Amino acid sequence: MSAQKTAVILIEQDFQDLEVWYPALRLREAGLKVIFAGTGSAPQYKGKFGYPAVPDTTIDKVGLKDFDVLIIPGGWAPDFLRRYPLVIQLVKDADKAGKIIGSICHGGWVLASADIIKGRAVTSFSAIKDDLVHAGANYQDAEVVVDRNLITSRKPDDLPAFCAAILKQVFNTVNA
């Protein structure tokens, strides 16, 4: 039996509640360990609709060896997350290492700031389409887009497809 896989979900103020909690619960249900990593700006973060999330750790304590999957939820949190150089470096390093990166909704802002989407197929909430295109992405309006290790979705309605694509990569990687 292989070692338990781990997913890190980045959290900051005003995350989209479902885009944090749905993947957390779905990945736990599938047997992954889920860690909430905050920026350290607060002892807990509230989602846009008020549901709280308490970080298990902070970004500065997360290394590549600590996870198999990195998830960037949407809401307004990505606008705060991308202001932290450690977040940007973690995303760059995770991509370079081939770690699975899941980004939904406004999470694409972090991908653009990390400069990892040039020439890659992605999707996001429609309001940031231009930002991703200007960062060089091949934008597609689809519920889930998979480009190698990068998995992106548009909105909460896409969460079932988003999590299914993440789990497919996790378990195909395990069985490879």
Phi and psi in degrees as GROMACS dihedral restraints (atoms count N, CA, C in turn):
[ dihedral_restraints ]
;  ai    aj    ak    al  type     phi  dphi    fc
    3     4     5     6     1   -79.9    20    10
    4     5     6     7     1   162.9    20    10
    6     7     8     9     1   -66.1    20    10
    7     8     9    10     1   151.5    20    10
    9    10    11    12     1   -62.3    20    10
   10    11    12    13     1   135.2    20    10
   12    13    14    15     1   -83.3    20    10
   13    14    15    16     1   152.2    20    10
   15    16    17    18     1  -126.2    20    10
   16    17    18    19     1   138.7    20    10
   18    19    20    21     1  -118.0    20    10
   19    20    21    22     1   135.6    20    10
   21    22    23    24     1  -107.4    20    10
   22    23    24    25     1   127.7    20    10
   24    25    26    27     1  -109.6    20    10
   25    26    27    28     1   121.8    20    10
   27    28    29    30     1   -77.7    20    10
   28    29    30    31     1   132.8    20    10
   30    31    32    33     1  -130.3    20    10
   31    32    33    34     1   147.6    20    10
   33    34    35    36     1  -154.7    20    10
   34    35    36    37     1   174.9    20    10
   36    37    38    39     1   -58.3    20    10
   37    38    39    40     1   145.1    20    10
   39    40    41    42     1    63.0    20    10
   40    41    42    43     1    34.7    20    10
   42    43    44    45     1   -66.1    20    10
   43    44    45    46     1   157.8    20    10
   45    46    47    48     1   -77.4    20    10
   46    47    48    49     1   115.7    20    10
   48    49    50    51     1   -49.9    20    10
   49    50    51    52     1   -51.8    20    10
   51    52    53    54     1   -65.0    20    10
   52    53    54    55     1   -32.4    20    10
   54    55    56    57     1   -75.9    20    10
   55    56    57    58     1    -9.7    20    10
   57    58    59    60     1   -97.5    20    10
   58    59    60    61     1   -51.3    20    10
   60    61    62    63     1   -76.8    20    10
   61    62    63    64     1   -36.8    20    10
   63    64    65    66     1   -61.7    20    10
   64    65    66    67     1   -53.1    20    10
   66    67    68    69     1   -61.0    20    10
   67    68    69    70     1   -38.7    20    10
   69    70    71    72     1   -58.5    20    10
   70    71    72    73     1   -48.5    20    10
   72    73    74    75     1   -71.0    20    10
   73    74    75    76     1   -40.5    20    10
   75    76    77    78     1   -66.0    20    10
   76    77    78    79     1   -42.0    20    10
   78    79    80    81     1   -70.3    20    10
   79    80    81    82     1   -37.8    20    10
   81    82    83    84     1   -61.4    20    10
   82    83    84    85     1   -42.9    20    10
   84    85    86    87     1   -58.8    20    10
   85    86    87    88     1   -34.1    20    10
   87    88    89    90     1   -83.1    20    10
   88    89    90    91     1    -1.0    20    10
   90    91    92    93     1   102.0    20    10
   91    92    93    94     1     3.4    20    10
   93    94    95    96     1   -83.9    20    10
   94    95    96    97     1   149.2    20    10
   96    97    98    99     1   -82.4    20    10
   97    98    99   100     1   133.0    20    10
   99   100   101   102     1  -116.6    20    10
  100   101   102   103     1   129.2    20    10
  102   103   104   105     1  -121.1    20    10
  103   104   105   106     1   129.1    20    10
  105   106   107   108     1   -90.5    20    10
  106   107   108   109     1   125.0    20    10
  108   109   110   111     1  -117.3    20    10
  109   110   111   112     1   118.8    20    10
  111   112   113   114     1  -100.4    20    10
  112   113   114   115     1   173.2    20    10
  114   115   116   117     1   -80.8    20    10
  115   116   117   118     1   -16.1    20    10
  117   118   119   120     1    96.6    20    10
  118   119   120   121     1     1.9    20    10
  120   121   122   123     1   -76.4    20    10
  121   122   123   124     1   -13.6    20    10
  123   124   125   126     1  -156.7    20    10
  124   125   126   127     1   155.2    20    10
  126   127   128   129     1   -74.8    20    10
  127   128   129   130     1   -20.3    20    10
  129   130   131   132     1  -154.0    20    10
  130   131   132   133     1   159.8    20    10
  132   133   134   135     1  -124.4    20    10
  133   134   135   136     1   144.5    20    10
  135   136   137   138     1  -106.7    20    10
  136   137   138   139     1   141.3    20    10
  138   139   140   141     1   -74.5    20    10
  139   140   141   142     1   172.5    20    10
  141   142   143   144     1   -55.6    20    10
  142   143   144   145     1   -31.5    20    10
  144   145   146   147     1  -102.6    20    10
  145   146   147   148     1    11.6    20    10
  147   148   149   150     1    94.7    20    10
  148   149   150   151     1    -3.5    20    10
  150   151   152   153     1   -77.5    20    10
  151   152   153   154     1   127.1    20    10
  153   154   155   156     1   -84.6    20    10
  154   155   156   157     1   156.9    20    10
  156   157   158   159     1  -138.1    20    10
  157   158   159   160     1   129.1    20    10
  159   160   161   162     1  -100.5    20    10
  160   161   162   163     1   125.0    20    10
  162   163   164   165     1   -68.5    20    10
  163   164   165   166     1   142.5    20    10
  165   166   167   168     1   -83.0    20    10
  166   167   168   169     1   -24.4    20    10
  168   169   170   171     1  -158.9    20    10
  169   170   171   172     1  -179.0    20    10
  171   172   173   174     1  -117.1    20    10
  172   173   174   175     1   157.5    20    10
  174   175   176   177     1   -53.4    20    10
  175   176   177   178     1   -38.4    20    10
  177   178   179   180     1   -66.0    20    10
  178   179   180   181     1   -13.3    20    10
  180   181   182   183     1  -104.4    20    10
  181   182   183   184     1     5.1    20    10
  183   184   185   186     1  -101.8    20    10
  184   185   186   187     1   125.0    20    10
  186   187   188   189     1  -116.4    20    10
  187   188   189   190     1   165.8    20    10
  189   190   191   192     1   -57.7    20    10
  190   191   192   193     1   -33.1    20    10
  192   193   194   195     1   -70.6    20    10
  193   194   195   196     1   -12.4    20    10
  195   196   197   198     1   -85.8    20    10
  196   197   198   199     1    -8.9    20    10
  198   199   200   201     1  -152.2    20    10
  199   200   201   202     1   161.1    20    10
  201   202   203   204     1  -110.0    20    10
  202   203   204   205     1   -26.3    20    10
  204   205   206   207     1  -132.2    20    10
  205   206   207   208     1   137.2    20    10
  207   208   209   210     1  -121.1    20    10
  208   209   210   211     1   124.7    20    10
  210   211   212   213     1  -116.0    20    10
  211   212   213   214     1   132.0    20    10
  213   214   215   216     1  -114.7    20    10
  214   215   216   217     1   103.6    20    10
  216   217   218   219     1   -77.6    20    10
  217   218   219   220     1   169.7    20    10
  219   220   221   222     1   -96.6    20    10
  220   221   222   223     1  -142.7    20    10
  222   223   224   225     1    83.8    20    10
  223   224   225   226     1  -149.8    20    10
  225   226   227   228     1   -95.9    20    10
  226   227   228   229     1    -6.4    20    10
  228   229   230   231     1   -55.6    20    10
  229   230   231   232     1   -40.0    20    10
  231   232   233   234     1   -58.7    20    10
  232   233   234   235     1   -31.0    20    10
  234   235   236   237     1   -66.1    20    10
  235   236   237   238     1   -29.7    20    10
  237   238   239   240     1   -82.8    20    10
  238   239   240   241     1   -43.8    20    10
  240   241   242   243     1   -56.4    20    10
  241   242   243   244     1   -41.8    20    10
  243   244   245   246     1   -71.9    20    10
  244   245   246   247     1    -5.9    20    10
  246   247   248   249     1   -83.8    20    10
  247   248   249   250     1    -7.5    20    10
  249   250   251   252     1  -101.8    20    10
  250   251   252   253     1   113.3    20    10
  252   253   254   255     1   -54.0    20    10
  253   254   255   256     1   -33.5    20    10
  255   256   257   258     1   -66.8    20    10
  256   257   258   259     1   -34.3    20    10
  258   259   260   261     1   -65.6    20    10
  259   260   261   262     1   -48.6    20    10
  261   262   263   264     1   -60.0    20    10
  262   263   264   265     1   -43.9    20    10
  264   265   266   267     1   -65.4    20    10
  265   266   267   268     1   -39.7    20    10
  267   268   269   270     1   -62.0    20    10
  268   269   270   271     1   -43.4    20    10
  270   271   272   273     1   -65.0    20    10
  271   272   273   274     1   -44.4    20    10
  273   274   275   276     1   -59.6    20    10
  274   275   276   277     1   -48.0    20    10
  276   277   278   279     1   -64.9    20    10
  277   278   279   280     1   -40.0    20    10
  279   280   281   282     1   -62.9    20    10
  280   281   282   283     1   -41.8    20    10
  282   283   284   285     1   -65.4    20    10
  283   284   285   286     1   -46.0    20    10
  285   286   287   288     1   -59.8    20    10
  286   287   288   289     1   -34.9    20    10
  288   289   290   291     1   -81.6    20    10
  289   290   291   292     1    -4.4    20    10
  291   292   293   294     1    78.3    20    10
  292   293   294   295     1    15.9    20    10
  294   295   296   297     1   -65.8    20    10
  295   296   297   298     1   149.8    20    10
  297   298   299   300     1   -70.4    20    10
  298   299   300   301     1   126.9    20    10
  300   301   302   303     1  -120.5    20    10
  301   302   303   304     1   121.2    20    10
  303   304   305   306     1  -109.4    20    10
  304   305   306   307     1   128.3    20    10
  306   307   308   309     1  -133.3    20    10
  307   308   309   310     1   131.1    20    10
  309   310   311   312     1  -129.7    20    10
  310   311   312   313     1   147.4    20    10
  312   313   314   315     1    63.7    20    10
  313   314   315   316     1  -122.8    20    10
  315   316   317   318     1   -78.8    20    10
  316   317   318   319     1    -0.5    20    10
  318   319   320   321     1   -57.0    20    10
  319   320   321   322     1   -23.9    20    10
  321   322   323   324     1   -58.2    20    10
  322   323   324   325     1   -25.3    20    10
  324   325   326   327     1   -58.4    20    10
  325   326   327   328     1   -40.2    20    10
  327   328   329   330     1   -67.3    20    10
  328   329   330   331     1   -40.0    20    10
  330   331   332   333     1   -61.8    20    10
  331   332   333   334     1   -42.7    20    10
  333   334   335   336     1   -64.7    20    10
  334   335   336   337     1   -43.6    20    10
  336   337   338   339     1   -65.3    20    10
  337   338   339   340     1   -30.6    20    10
  339   340   341   342     1   -80.7    20    10
  340   341   342   343     1    -6.3    20    10
  342   343   344   345     1    58.4    20    10
  343   344   345   346     1    47.6    20    10
  345   346   347   348     1  -117.9    20    10
  346   347   348   349     1     7.1    20    10
  348   349   350   351     1  -109.6    20    10
  349   350   351   352     1     0.6    20    10
  351   352   353   354     1   -59.6    20    10
  352   353   354   355     1   123.8    20    10
  354   355   356   357     1    77.8    20    10
  355   356   357   358     1     4.6    20    10
  357   358   359   360     1  -107.2    20    10
  358   359   360   361     1   150.1    20    10
  360   361   362   363     1   -81.4    20    10
  361   362   363   364     1   127.9    20    10
  363   364   365   366     1  -145.5    20    10
  364   365   366   367     1   165.9    20    10
  366   367   368   369     1  -137.0    20    10
  367   368   369   370     1   170.4    20    10
  369   370   371   372     1  -169.9    20    10
  370   371   372   373     1  -179.1    20    10
  372   373   374   375     1   -61.3    20    10
  373   374   375   376     1   139.3    20    10
  375   376   377   378     1   -57.1    20    10
  376   377   378   379     1   -28.0    20    10
  378   379   380   381     1   -64.2    20    10
  379   380   381   382     1   -22.4    20    10
  381   382   383   384     1  -109.6    20    10
  382   383   384   385     1    12.6    20    10
  384   385   386   387     1   -52.0    20    10
  385   386   387   388     1   -49.4    20    10
  387   388   389   390     1   -61.1    20    10
  388   389   390   391     1   -38.5    20    10
  390   391   392   393     1   -59.9    20    10
  391   392   393   394     1   -42.2    20    10
  393   394   395   396     1   -72.0    20    10
  394   395   396   397     1   -39.8    20    10
  396   397   398   399     1   -62.7    20    10
  397   398   399   400     1   -43.2    20    10
  399   400   401   402     1   -67.2    20    10
  400   401   402   403     1   -21.3    20    10
  402   403   404   405     1   -85.7    20    10
  403   404   405   406     1     1.9    20    10
  405   406   407   408     1    98.5    20    10
  406   407   408   409     1     6.0    20    10
  408   409   410   411     1   -76.9    20    10
  409   410   411   412     1   154.9    20    10
  411   412   413   414     1   -94.7    20    10
  412   413   414   415     1    94.4    20    10
  414   415   416   417     1   -75.9    20    10
  415   416   417   418     1   135.2    20    10
  417   418   419   420     1  -130.4    20    10
  418   419   420   421     1   135.5    20    10
  420   421   422   423     1   -91.2    20    10
  421   422   423   424     1    91.0    20    10
  423   424   425   426     1  -147.2    20    10
  424   425   426   427     1   156.9    20    10
  426   427   428   429     1   -65.9    20    10
  427   428   429   430     1   -29.4    20    10
  429   430   431   432     1  -150.2    20    10
  430   431   432   433     1   138.1    20    10
  432   433   434   435     1  -127.6    20    10
  433   434   435   436     1   127.8    20    10
  435   436   437   438     1  -114.7    20    10
  436   437   438   439     1   122.9    20    10
  438   439   440   441     1  -129.5    20    10
  439   440   441   442     1    99.3    20    10
  441   442   443   444     1    54.7    20    10
  442   443   444   445     1  -116.5    20    10
  444   445   446   447     1   -87.6    20    10
  445   446   447   448     1    -2.4    20    10
  447   448   449   450     1  -100.3    20    10
  448   449   450   451     1   122.8    20    10
  450   451   452   453     1  -121.7    20    10
  451   452   453   454     1   122.1    20    10
  453   454   455   456     1  -128.2    20    10
  454   455   456   457     1   149.7    20    10
  456   457   458   459     1  -140.5    20    10
  457   458   459   460     1   168.9    20    10
  459   460   461   462     1   -92.1    20    10
  460   461   462   463     1   -43.1    20    10
  462   463   464   465     1  -162.0    20    10
  463   464   465   466     1   173.1    20    10
  465   466   467   468     1   -53.8    20    10
  466   467   468   469     1   -34.8    20    10
  468   469   470   471     1   -59.9    20    10
  469   470   471   472     1   -22.9    20    10
  471   472   473   474     1   -88.5    20    10
  472   473   474   475     1    -1.1    20    10
  474   475   476   477     1   -56.7    20    10
  475   476   477   478     1   -40.0    20    10
  477   478   479   480     1   -58.6    20    10
  478   479   480   481     1   -45.2    20    10
  480   481   482   483     1   -67.7    20    10
  481   482   483   484     1   -39.0    20    10
  483   484   485   486     1   -59.6    20    10
  484   485   486   487     1   -52.1    20    10
  486   487   488   489     1   -67.6    20    10
  487   488   489   490     1   -36.4    20    10
  489   490   491   492     1   -62.5    20    10
  490   491   492   493     1   -40.9    20    10
  492   493   494   495     1   -66.6    20    10
  493   494   495   496     1   -39.9    20    10
  495   496   497   498     1   -62.8    20    10
  496   497   498   499     1   -48.6    20    10
  498   499   500   501     1   -64.8    20    10
  499   500   501   502     1   -35.8    20    10
  501   502   503   504     1   -60.0    20    10
  502   503   504   505     1   -45.4    20    10
  504   505   506   507     1   -66.4    20    10
  505   506   507   508     1   -42.4    20    10
  507   508   509   510     1   -57.8    20    10
  508   509   510   511     1   -48.9    20    10
  510   511   512   513     1   -80.6    20    10
  511   512   513   514     1   -24.6    20    10
  513   514   515   516     1   -70.5    20    10
  514   515   516   517     1   -35.6    20    10
  516   517   518   519     1   -65.7    20    10
  517   518   519   520     1   -42.4    20    10
  519   520   521   522     1   -61.7    20    10
  520   521   522   523     1   -42.0    20    10
  522   523   524   525     1   -86.2    20    10
  523   524   525   526     1    -5.6    20    10
